Amino acid sequence: MDGSKVMELIVIALLGGMCSILTNRGIAVFNDGLRPIVPEFLEGKIGKKEIAATSFALSFGLVIGFGIPVSIGASIILVHSILLATDIIGSWSPEGVKGMIISGAVGAAYGVGIVLGLQAVVDLFAKLPINFLDSLSMVGSPVVITFSIFPAVAIAHQHNFKKGAIAFLATMLTLFTVKKFGTFNIGNGTSFTLSAEGMSLLVGMVFMIVFAIQVKGDGNSSNQSLMSIFLERVERIKKNWILLSLTGGLVSAATSLLMIAGDPISLNLLSEGKFSEAALAAFARGIGFIPLVFSTAIVTGVYSPAGTTFVFVVGILLRGNPIVAFAAGAAVMFIEIMLLNGMAKGLDRFPGVREMGEYIRTSMNKVLEVALLIGGAMASESIAPGIGYFWVIGLSLLNKTAKKPVVDLAVGPVAAISLGIIVNILYLLGLFTPAG
């Protein structure tokens, strides 16, 4: 095993161990739905069994049904596969020093296991009679071209259709113009090409922020009021700044090694080598998470191990430099924590920006649901021509009627993977012949 692989395993082991310990101590959890429940446990209103069961119920399905399938498709680990699992590990581990040791050890082992296990799955696919890994990579193809749509969708939901349409047309015009005229010769046979996707996203974000700033407030200071009410809980987060900063640094270091990504959009962009676009997409996502993470932190006294997710941006920008990325990521996390008070006041001054976060997350999910479903259909049709579209659309519609449906974001990837396995079984039984 070479030195770079050893470093990767050390970083991911430390990340898994630290995040499990943070959950076990009630300092930080990744699942937004679990965060408000942690104070109930810390205050003795619910027991260990209740929080463990809740954590499992909220996170396990997303790990198996969303995080891992998306990761297999791109050979980069979607961070949900790790941090949602460490929420479970930390919650299930006992309290006290013993629990810290157990959660840290199990979390570290899980981190290493998911890296080696994912590679083992990829290697296994390569040995199958019908290797559908190349087709599976098509799952993320629509994501790359469509991620710049989400600002226009967010604007339409937050403001109105007309403003959303204006932003959409400006985004599309930018995409067309840069694709057509975005290459410049700078002499000596050297040329420079602007990223059409990145520039169109930037234009959409400018429209989104301008429209949000124009929203007038009603005089209420909701976040400042929360700050005065929950000052003790905010101080609890600040008291644990060292552990949180170290964890933020580890997230950045793992991202810089191209081991993890914070969301499917940047993951697919990274897998295609589009680093600037990935950083921009991760930055936009971070803007969307500021209100959610800060508000829940103020109310609960529990932070996120990835903070507002800007640590992923740091890792992408400093790719290949894990030590520098670690230091920068730790600094970003520290700054976030220290800015809790000031950000609350800032969000109150611009209520449109505060509300914008929810619309960003919603629009991103809507774009991803459609893009991943189309990508899953394309991949499935490539695996089994004439059957793939039938399979994906049928599963998608049936999933909506299930008692425990798979999360919509995962339907496309899960459908493509399952079809790939099925055609291999049918091939071995002599019932399927690959096209060509």
Secondary structure, DSSP 4 states (H G I P E B T S, - for coil): --HHHHHHHHHHHHHHHHHHHHHHTTSB-S-TTTGGGHHHHHTTSS-HHHHHHHHHHHHHHHIIIIIHHHHHHHTSEETHHHHHHHHHHHHHSPSHHHHHHHHHHHHHHHHHHHHHHHHHHHHHHHHSSS--HHHHGGGGHHHHHHGGGHHHHHHHHHT-HHHHHHHHHHHHHHHHHHHHH-EEEEETTEEEE--HHHHHHHHHHHHHHHHHHTPPP-S--HHHHHHHHSHHHHHHHHHTHHHHHHHHHHHHHHHHTTSEESSHHHHHHHHTT-HHHHHHHHHHHHHHHHHHHHHHHHHHS-B-TTTTTHHHHHHHHTTT-HHHHHHHHHHHHHHHHHTHHHHHHHHHH-HHHHHHHHHHHHHHHHHHHHHHHHHHHHHHHHHSTTTHHHHHHHHHHHHTTSSSPPPHHHHHHHHHHHHHHHHHHHHHTT------
